[in-house]
């Protein structure tokens, strides 16, 4: 799995960080997503897919 984020689409809701803090973080100043791990381990795949599904800005994509 490869994770791609589009900072321009990110609205700073933080749902991804709450679900997968090992994969996502947020910038201090504006809350925009920071990708910590573009290729998370298999144990993180389900939670990353959930983060994609709940992202209000559709700022996260995955490729398998």
KADA-V939900 format. One record per helix or strand of 2 or more residues. SS is the DSSP state (helix for helix, strand for strand). FROM is the first residue (numbers start at 1). TO is the last residue. Records with the same first field share a line. If there is no record, write none. Layout:
SS->FROM-TO, FROM-TO
//
This chain:
strand->2-5, 24-26, 33-35, 60-63
helix->15-19, 42-54
//
